[in-house]
Amino acid sequence: MNIIQVTHLSLTWPEAIAVWLLRLAGEKQHVIAAKFGINVGRISDVLTEKTHVGSK
C-alpha cells in the first residue's frame, strides 16, 4: 500500500480530488484514510461534500 504523507489535520483541495479519484477507482474509505494518514471521518466529509464541495 502506498502511503501519502500528510502533516495536517484537514485535506487540501488537490487531496480532496485525489480522495474522489481513489474512491472512484474502488478503494474503500478506510483504505483511503490510511493512505493519507488521517481519520476516516475526514474522508467521509469529502465524499458527502460536507467539505470541499465541488471536488467531485
N, C-alpha and C positions, 0 to 999 in steps of 0.2 A: 504494500500500500504506500502510495506517495503521500508525504506529509507537506502541507503548505504552511510555512512559518507565519504566524500571526502574533503580533506583540501588543495587541489592543483588544478591548472587550467587545467592540462593535465592528461590523463589517463595512468596508468602503463600497462605493458604487461598483467598481470593477469586480470586487469579490462577490457582491450580490449577483452580478451577471454570471460569474463562474458557478455559483450555487445553482442557479437555474440550469445552466448547461450540464452540470453533473447530474441533477435530478432528471432532466430530460433524457440523459444517457442511461438512466435506470438505477443510479445509485440511491440507496436508502438514506433517509435523513441522518441517522446516527453515524453512518459511514462518512457522509459529507462533514458532519460536525467534527469527527475525529481527524479528518484531513486538515481542517482549519484550526484544530485545537481549541474549539470553543464549545459552549453549551448547545445542545440540540434545540433549545428554545430559540436561539438566535437564528438558526436555520429555518425553523418554523415561522418566525416573524417575517423573514424574507419571502417564503413560499406562500404565505397567506396575505402578503402585501401590507402587513402592519408597518413595515419599514421598507425603504427603497421601492416605493410604488413606481411601477413602470419599468422595473429592471427585467421583467419577463420578456 
